[in-house]
Every structure is written in C-alpha cells, then in structure tokens.
Amino acid sequence: MKEEVEKGKVVTTGNKSIRKKKKLSPEEKKKRLRRRRFKNTIFFFVWLYILTSIFFTSIDSIILSFFLIQLSLAYILIKFLCIGMIFFLIWLKIGNLRFWKNIGLFFAYPFYPLAWKLIVRLIWKTPKRLIKKKRFVALYYYLETLVDFFYSFKRKIISGLLFILGIILLVVSEGYLYLIPIFIFSLLQVAHLVKRFNQTFSPLKVFKISLDDLERVDTNPISPEELDKLHADQKKHEKLSEEEKKIKGMEYFLIINELAEIINLKIKEVISRRVYMFSFLSKTIYSFLIAIFYFGSINYCLYNISPLHFKVDFIPSFFDFIYYTFFTIFPEGTDIEALSDIAKLIRMIGAFVGILINLLLLTVFFAITSDRFKKIFERVSKMTDNYSKGINVYFERKFEKSPKEVIEHLSNLENPTVKDLLQFRKFMKT
C-alpha cells in the first residue's frame, strides 16, 4: 500500500510510515542558522552568569552597588517574577515540545555544541586553515602542542585544575590561608621547570619521536612488492574486472609515490633547525610569562599575609606585583622593595629562574645547530627519496608506463583520484 502526500507529511509504504523531510530553501536555512546562533549566544551568557556567580563573585551585587541599591527581599522577588514571566511568555510562544527541547539543549550546551565545536576547531579547522595559508612553521608548532597535550593528558588535567584552584584561592583567601595558593603556584612552577629541563637535556624530539629513533629508523621499509600484495589481497577488489583492478593498482601506487615525494620535499622545510628553534623559542617565552605570573601571585599572597614583607608607599594591586616580578626576572628597580628574608629569597629565586630559562634556550640552540641534527634529517630525507625512486621503478616494471604517462592518461579520462592528486600536488609544491 502506497500513498503520496505533500512534502513534510507522513508517507505510508506497506506497514511502514516514513516522515519525508521538507527540503529547505537557502533563505530558510540561513534563517534557521541565525536562530541557532542567537539561541547559543543566549545560552553562553546565561551559563557565564551562573558560573561567575557561583565561583567568583555575585554579578547582582556588583550591579546593585554600582547603582547604589541594596540587595533586599523585594529585589529577589522582582527578579524571580521577571524571569518567570519571560519563561512563561516563551513557553506560550513556542509550545510545549520546543520549550522542553530547548531546556534540554540549555543543560547540554556546555558539552554540545560548545565543547564539540571547540574540539572540531582545535583538531580539524585550525590545522586546515594553516595548511591553506601555507603557514607550515605555525602548523608544526601547533601540531606539536596538540601531540604534547594528548601525550601527557592526565598531567595536563591535574595541572589545569590546580591552576584554577590557585586562582580561586587567590581571590577568596584571607590571612594565612594565602599559604595554600603560595604552595600551589610554587609546585606548578617547579613542575614546569622540571618539564623544560627534561625537554632540553633529553634527546631532541619531533612530535614526541626522538631523533635517536629517527637515526635508527629502518632504511629498508616495506617494499613495493609487499605493498602490491597487501593491496591485491583486499576483499573489496574481488568483484572488480581485471581492467578496474589495474586502474585501482595504478591509483594506489600513484598516491603512495606522491606522499613519499611530498614528505621528502617538506621534511627539510617544515622540520628544520629554524622551525625547531622557533618552536622552542615560543616555549621559552611562555615559560617567562608563566614564571612572571606564578612569582607575581606568590608575592601578592605574601603581601596580603603581612604588608611588612615589602616596602611600598601605596596600596599595591595584583598587577603591581606582576610588574615587580617582571623586573625581578629582568633585573631593574621598581616602586616595591623586598624587606623580609622570605621576600628577598623569593626575589632571588625569581631572578635565578629567569637565568635558568635563558640557559635552557641556549642549550637547545647549540644542540640543533650541531652537525648531528642536520645529518639525521638528511638521512631521513634521503631514505624517502630512495623509496620514491624504488616505487617509480616497480611501477614502470608492473604497468609498462611511467607514473607521469599514467597520470596524463587517467587525467584525460577524468579519473577523480588523479584529479584530486594533481590538485594536492599543485597545492603542496607551490
């Protein structure tokens, strides 16, 4: 039994009912996208208001104090009635189903779409944009940061939670409770220095792969014959004709050959001494910034425990101690002077950390300018070059044509794989 109905209504086919999806016009799609963005913006600011009020400070109190209004029961009741009226009017406007659906979407918002969009942007969209703009140095550094994050995911989570806890305690602590954020920031600073020390004095690494491992890499990777056998054994090729199998084999080897050539072309450009130095220089700048923040926070906490630790002619803010710490690491006088032994010791340690970070940077510089670093990558480049040549030789022996001739032939036949391959080659080699 079949029934034809208008678009968007139920279509009955036998014992099954299928709801046909209404095809949206471009204008309707844009309108729906605008609504979704508006809704997500509202959700974002509501969640921001809730989290700020819970973890940091009451936004209501700030607004009321600005307008010189006291927080009272009448204000709370008026606020409750206004919010309730807004919800009720929305409910009447959009109906039960959409209202409760949006309530569910509101509670799911931190996970979807916010967290999901963030993950997609970090893992896919940002690298894609960097490739499109041919910013290979930035791409290398970005991918290295992602690899480092996932490689030490548990430690990153613990460090992040401790950092957030330290900031919260920095805001809400009083008296000797400031010793807790002092301990947290000291621990994080030591952990960061240990990490930088290990990175500097362990074998140089690219995407967590040691250069020692690259030096020992097998100079005889999987042969073209073995690749051909692996490709031929795939079950999806059993139903193809001999001519189709031949074309699929050509496409397979053309792709492998192109990738080998591109790796050989880009390895010196992307993973070079200049790029590696830029990467570690960026990490060094980050180390300076994080040290300034940690020591600034420690000095600020120390001042709040007792102002007698410092000689200062005004009431310093948190930024004043960031400023003081900056000129501790990069020695210069400031309006704040350490008086107590503990304040002087912290200032000495801050200056020492600045010197240590500079020494780590110099160590890496001398390591990557060594001949050994250059020889390892020349060896890997030579290996990929020889591998590409070996595939070319096998290709000509198997198909009795060179890869260039086959590409021209398949291109004339408008083969989609070869078409994509040519676009990829044009993009990567420009």
C-alpha positions as CSV (number, residue, x, y, z in Angstrom):
1,M,0.0,0.0,0.0
2,K,1.4,3.4,-1.0
3,E,0.1,6.9,-0.5
4,E,1.5,10.1,-1.9
5,V,1.1,13.2,0.2
6,E,2.5,16.7,0.4
7,K,6.1,17.4,1.4
8,G,6.8,17.3,5.1
9,K,3.9,14.8,5.8
10,V,3.8,11.1,6.6
11,V,4.2,8.7,3.6
12,T,2.8,5.2,4.1
13,T,4.6,2.3,2.3
14,G,3.3,-1.1,3.2
15,N,3.4,-1.4,7.0
16,K,6.0,1.4,7.5
17,S,5.4,5.1,8.0
18,I,8.2,7.4,6.8
19,R,8.2,11.1,7.5
20,K,9.5,12.9,4.5
21,K,11.9,15.7,5.3
22,K,10.9,19.1,3.9
23,K,13.6,20.4,1.6
24,L,14.6,23.9,2.9
25,S,15.3,26.8,0.7
26,P,18.6,28.7,1.1
27,E,16.8,31.6,2.8
28,E,15.1,29.2,5.3
29,K,18.5,27.6,6.0
30,K,20.0,31.0,6.7
31,K,17.1,31.9,9.0
32,R,17.4,28.6,10.9
33,L,21.2,29.2,11.3
34,R,20.6,32.7,12.6
35,R,18.1,31.3,15.2
36,R,20.5,28.6,16.3
37,R,23.4,31.2,16.7
38,F,21.1,33.5,18.6
39,K,20.0,30.7,20.9
40,N,23.6,29.5,21.5
41,T,24.6,33.1,22.3
42,I,21.8,33.4,24.9
43,F,22.8,30.0,26.4
44,F,26.5,31.1,26.6
45,F,25.8,34.3,28.5
46,V,23.4,32.6,30.9
47,W,26.0,29.9,31.7
48,L,28.6,32.6,32.1
49,Y,26.4,34.5,34.5
50,I,25.7,31.3,36.5
51,L,29.3,30.1,36.7
52,T,30.7,33.6,37.5
53,S,28.1,33.9,40.3
54,I,29.0,30.5,41.8
55,F,32.8,30.5,41.5
56,F,33.9,34.2,41.5
57,T,31.5,36.9,42.6
58,S,27.8,37.9,42.6
59,I,27.1,39.9,39.4
60,D,23.9,41.1,41.0
61,S,25.8,42.6,43.9
62,I,28.2,44.4,41.5
63,I,25.3,45.9,39.5
64,L,23.3,46.9,42.6
65,S,26.4,48.5,44.3
66,F,27.1,50.5,41.0
67,F,23.5,51.9,41.1
68,L,23.7,52.4,44.9
69,I,20.9,49.9,45.5
70,Q,20.8,47.5,48.4
71,L,20.2,43.8,48.0
72,S,16.8,43.1,49.5
73,L,13.9,40.6,49.6
74,A,11.9,42.9,47.3
75,Y,14.7,42.8,44.6
76,I,14.9,39.0,44.8
77,L,11.1,38.7,44.4
78,I,11.0,41.1,41.5
79,K,13.9,39.3,39.8
80,F,12.2,35.9,40.2
81,L,8.9,37.2,38.8
82,C,10.6,38.9,35.8
83,I,12.5,35.7,34.9
84,G,9.4,33.6,35.5
85,M,7.3,35.9,33.2
86,I,9.9,35.7,30.4
87,F,10.0,31.9,30.6
88,F,6.1,31.8,30.6
89,L,5.9,34.0,27.5
90,I,8.5,32.0,25.7
91,W,6.5,28.8,26.6
92,L,3.3,30.2,25.2
93,K,5.0,31.4,22.0
94,I,6.9,28.2,21.1
95,G,4.7,25.5,22.6
96,N,5.4,22.5,24.9
97,L,7.6,20.4,22.6
98,R,10.0,23.1,21.6
99,F,10.1,24.7,25.1
100,W,11.2,21.5,26.8
101,K,13.5,20.6,24.0
102,N,15.3,24.0,24.4
103,I,15.5,23.4,28.2
104,G,17.3,20.1,27.5
105,L,19.6,21.8,24.9
106,F,20.4,24.5,27.5
107,F,21.7,21.9,30.0
108,A,23.6,20.1,27.3
109,Y,25.1,23.3,25.9
110,P,28.5,23.1,27.7
111,F,29.0,19.6,26.1
112,Y,27.2,20.2,22.8
113,P,27.7,22.3,20.8
114,L,30.2,24.3,22.8
115,A,32.7,21.5,23.7
116,W,32.2,19.7,20.4
117,K,32.7,22.8,18.3
118,L,35.9,23.6,20.3
119,I,37.2,20.1,19.7
120,V,36.4,20.3,15.9
121,R,38.1,23.7,15.7
122,L,41.2,22.6,17.5
123,I,41.7,19.3,15.8
124,W,40.4,19.9,12.3
125,K,39.6,23.6,11.3
126,T,42.7,25.3,12.7
127,P,45.3,22.9,11.0
128,K,43.2,23.0,7.8
129,R,43.4,26.9,7.8
130,L,47.1,26.8,8.5
131,I,47.7,24.4,5.6
132,K,45.5,26.5,3.3
133,K,47.5,29.6,4.1
134,K,50.8,27.7,3.8
135,R,52.0,28.6,7.3
136,F,54.0,25.5,7.8
137,V,56.1,26.8,10.7
138,A,52.9,27.7,12.7
139,L,51.4,24.3,11.7
140,Y,54.4,22.4,13.0
141,Y,54.3,24.3,16.4
142,Y,50.5,23.9,16.6
143,L,50.5,20.1,15.9
144,E,53.4,19.7,18.3
145,T,51.4,21.4,21.1
146,L,48.4,19.1,20.4
147,V,50.6,16.0,20.5
148,D,52.2,17.2,23.7
149,F,48.7,17.8,25.2
150,F,47.3,14.3,24.4
151,Y,50.6,12.6,25.3
152,S,50.5,14.0,28.8
153,F,46.7,14.4,29.1
154,K,46.4,13.3,32.8
155,R,49.2,15.6,33.9
156,K,47.7,18.5,32.0
157,I,44.3,18.0,33.6
158,I,45.8,17.9,37.1
159,S,47.9,21.0,36.4
160,G,44.9,22.8,35.0
161,L,42.7,22.0,38.0
162,L,45.5,23.1,40.4
163,F,45.9,26.3,38.4
164,I,42.2,27.1,38.6
165,L,42.1,26.3,42.3
166,G,45.1,28.6,42.9
167,I,43.4,31.5,41.2
168,I,40.1,30.9,43.1
169,L,42.0,30.8,46.4
170,L,44.0,33.9,45.4
171,V,40.7,35.8,45.1
172,V,38.8,34.4,48.2
173,S,41.6,33.7,50.8
174,E,42.4,35.8,53.9
175,G,45.3,35.8,56.3
176,Y,47.4,32.7,56.5
177,L,45.1,30.9,54.0
178,Y,47.2,32.6,51.3
179,L,49.8,30.0,52.1
180,I,47.7,27.5,50.1
181,P,47.9,29.3,46.8
182,I,51.6,30.1,47.5
183,F,52.2,26.3,47.8
184,I,50.1,25.6,44.6
185,F,51.9,28.1,42.4
186,S,55.3,27.1,43.8
187,L,54.5,23.4,43.0
188,L,53.3,24.4,39.4
189,Q,56.5,26.4,38.8
190,V,58.8,23.6,39.9
191,A,56.8,21.1,37.7
192,H,57.1,23.4,34.7
193,L,60.9,23.9,35.2
194,V,61.3,20.1,35.5
195,K,59.4,19.6,32.3
196,R,61.5,22.2,30.4
197,F,64.7,20.7,31.9
198,N,63.7,17.3,30.7
199,Q,62.9,18.6,27.2
200,T,66.2,20.4,27.0
201,F,68.6,17.6,28.2
202,S,66.7,14.6,26.8
203,P,67.3,13.6,23.1
204,L,65.7,16.2,20.7
205,K,62.2,15.1,19.7
206,V,59.9,15.9,16.9
207,F,56.2,15.1,17.7
208,K,57.5,13.1,20.7
209,I,59.6,10.9,18.4
210,S,63.2,11.0,19.5
211,L,65.9,11.9,16.9
212,D,67.8,8.9,18.2
213,D,64.8,6.8,17.0
214,L,65.0,8.5,13.6
215,E,68.7,7.8,13.5
216,R,68.0,4.1,14.0
217,V,65.0,4.0,11.6
218,D,64.9,1.1,9.3
219,T,66.5,2.0,5.9
220,N,64.5,-0.8,4.2
221,P,60.8,-0.1,4.8
222,I,58.1,-2.2,3.3
223,S,58.9,-3.0,-0.3
224,P,56.7,-2.1,-3.3
225,E,56.2,-5.8,-3.9
226,E,54.8,-6.2,-0.4
227,L,52.6,-3.1,-0.8
228,D,51.3,-4.6,-4.0
229,K,50.4,-7.9,-2.3
230,L,48.6,-6.1,0.5
231,H,46.6,-4.1,-2.0
232,A,45.7,-7.1,-4.1
233,D,44.5,-9.1,-1.1
234,Q,41.8,-6.7,-0.1
235,K,38.4,-8.3,-0.4
236,K,36.7,-5.2,-1.9
237,H,38.7,-5.8,-5.1
238,E,37.3,-9.3,-5.7
239,K,34.3,-8.2,-7.6
240,L,36.2,-5.8,-9.9
241,S,37.2,-6.6,-13.5
242,E,40.8,-7.0,-14.5
243,E,40.9,-3.6,-16.1
244,E,39.3,-2.0,-12.9
245,K,41.8,-3.8,-10.7
246,K,44.7,-2.5,-12.9
247,I,43.4,1.1,-12.6
248,K,42.9,0.8,-8.8
249,G,46.5,-0.5,-8.5
250,M,47.8,2.5,-10.5
251,E,45.9,4.9,-8.3
252,Y,47.3,3.1,-5.2
253,F,50.9,3.4,-6.2
254,L,50.5,7.0,-7.5
255,I,49.2,8.1,-4.1
256,I,52.0,6.4,-2.2
257,N,54.6,7.8,-4.6
258,E,53.1,11.3,-4.2
259,L,53.2,11.1,-0.4
260,A,56.8,9.9,-0.4
261,E,57.8,12.8,-2.7
262,I,55.9,15.4,-0.6
263,I,57.5,14.1,2.7
264,N,60.9,14.3,1.0
265,L,60.1,17.9,-0.2
266,K,58.7,19.2,3.1
267,I,60.8,17.5,5.7
268,K,63.7,20.0,5.4
269,E,61.3,22.9,5.1
270,V,58.8,22.0,7.9
271,I,61.0,20.2,10.4
272,S,64.2,22.2,10.0
273,R,66.5,23.7,12.6
274,R,64.8,27.1,12.0
275,V,61.4,25.7,12.7
276,Y,62.6,23.7,15.8
277,M,64.3,26.8,17.1
278,F,61.1,28.9,16.6
279,S,59.2,26.2,18.5
280,F,61.4,26.1,21.5
281,L,61.7,30.0,21.5
282,S,57.9,30.1,21.7
283,K,58.0,27.7,24.7
284,T,60.7,29.8,26.3
285,I,58.6,33.0,26.0
286,Y,55.7,31.0,27.5
287,S,58.0,29.9,30.4
288,F,58.9,33.5,31.1
289,L,55.3,34.6,31.1
290,I,54.1,31.7,33.4
291,A,57.1,32.4,35.8
292,I,56.1,36.1,36.0
293,F,52.5,35.1,36.8
294,Y,53.5,32.5,39.4
295,F,56.0,34.7,41.2
296,G,53.7,37.7,41.0
297,S,50.9,35.6,42.6
298,I,53.3,34.4,45.3
299,N,54.5,37.9,46.1
300,Y,50.9,39.2,46.2
301,C,49.9,36.4,48.6
302,L,52.9,37.2,50.8
303,Y,51.9,40.9,50.9
304,N,48.4,40.0,51.9
305,I,49.7,37.8,54.7
306,S,51.7,40.8,56.0
307,P,52.5,44.1,54.3
308,L,55.7,44.2,56.3
309,H,57.3,41.9,53.9
310,F,57.6,44.8,51.4
311,K,58.5,48.4,51.4
312,V,55.8,50.2,49.4
313,D,54.4,53.8,49.6
314,F,51.0,52.9,48.2
315,I,48.4,50.1,48.4
316,P,49.6,47.7,45.6
317,S,47.3,45.7,43.4
318,F,47.8,42.3,41.9
319,F,49.2,43.9,38.7
320,D,51.7,45.9,40.7
321,F,53.2,42.6,41.9
322,I,53.2,41.2,38.3
323,Y,55.1,44.4,37.4
324,Y,57.5,43.9,40.3
325,T,58.1,40.3,39.3
326,F,58.8,41.2,35.7
327,F,61.6,43.5,36.8
328,T,62.8,40.8,39.2
329,I,63.3,38.3,36.3
330,F,64.6,41.1,34.0
331,P,66.5,43.0,36.8
332,E,65.6,46.6,37.2
333,G,64.3,48.8,40.1
334,T,60.6,49.2,40.9
335,D,58.5,51.1,43.4
336,I,58.2,47.9,45.5
337,E,61.2,46.7,47.6
338,A,61.6,43.4,49.4
339,L,62.2,43.8,53.1
340,S,61.8,40.4,54.9
341,D,64.1,37.5,54.4
342,I,61.4,35.4,52.7
343,A,60.5,38.2,50.3
344,K,64.2,38.6,49.4
345,L,64.6,34.9,48.9
346,I,61.6,34.7,46.6
347,R,63.0,37.6,44.6
348,M,66.4,35.8,44.3
349,I,64.7,32.6,43.2
350,G,62.7,34.5,40.6
351,A,65.9,36.0,39.1
352,F,67.5,32.6,39.1
353,V,64.6,31.1,37.2
354,G,65.0,33.8,34.6
355,I,68.7,33.0,34.2
356,L,67.9,29.2,34.1
357,I,65.3,29.6,31.3
358,N,67.8,31.6,29.2
359,L,70.4,28.8,29.7
360,L,67.9,26.2,28.6
361,L,67.3,28.1,25.4
362,L,71.0,28.4,24.7
363,T,71.4,24.7,25.3
364,V,68.8,23.8,22.7
365,F,70.2,26.4,20.3
366,F,73.7,24.7,20.4
367,A,72.1,21.2,20.1
368,I,70.1,22.0,17.0
369,T,72.9,23.8,15.3
370,S,75.1,20.7,15.6
371,D,76.0,18.6,12.5
372,R,74.3,15.6,14.0
373,F,70.9,17.2,13.9
374,K,71.4,18.1,10.3
375,K,72.7,14.6,9.3
376,I,69.7,12.8,10.9
377,F,67.2,14.7,8.8
378,E,69.4,14.5,5.7
379,R,69.3,10.7,6.2
380,V,65.5,10.6,6.6
381,S,65.1,12.8,3.5
382,K,67.5,10.5,1.5
383,M,65.5,7.5,2.6
384,T,62.2,8.9,1.4
385,D,63.8,10.0,-1.9
386,N,65.2,6.5,-2.5
387,Y,61.8,4.9,-1.5
388,S,60.1,7.1,-4.1
389,K,62.6,6.1,-6.8
390,G,62.0,2.4,-5.9
391,I,58.3,2.8,-6.3
392,N,58.8,4.5,-9.7
393,V,60.9,1.6,-10.9
394,Y,58.4,-1.0,-9.7
395,F,55.5,1.0,-11.3
396,E,57.2,1.1,-14.7
397,R,58.0,-2.7,-14.5
398,K,54.4,-3.6,-13.5
399,F,52.4,-1.3,-15.7
400,E,54.9,-0.8,-18.5
401,K,54.4,3.0,-18.3
402,S,55.9,5.7,-16.2
403,P,53.8,7.4,-13.4
404,K,53.8,10.6,-15.4
405,E,52.4,8.8,-18.5
406,V,49.7,7.1,-16.4
407,I,48.7,10.4,-14.7
408,E,48.3,12.1,-18.2
409,H,46.2,9.1,-19.4
410,L,43.9,8.9,-16.4
411,S,43.6,12.7,-16.3
412,N,42.3,12.6,-19.9
413,L,39.7,10.0,-18.7
414,E,38.8,12.5,-15.9
415,N,39.7,10.0,-13.2
416,P,38.6,11.6,-9.9
417,T,41.6,10.2,-7.9
418,V,44.1,11.6,-10.3
419,K,42.3,14.9,-10.4
420,D,42.5,15.2,-6.6
421,L,46.1,14.1,-6.7
422,L,47.0,16.8,-9.2
423,Q,45.3,19.4,-7.0
424,F,47.1,18.2,-4.0
425,R,50.5,18.3,-5.8
426,K,49.8,21.8,-7.0
427,F,48.9,23.0,-3.6
428,M,51.8,21.4,-1.7
429,K,54.5,22.3,-4.2
430,T,53.7,26.0,-4.5
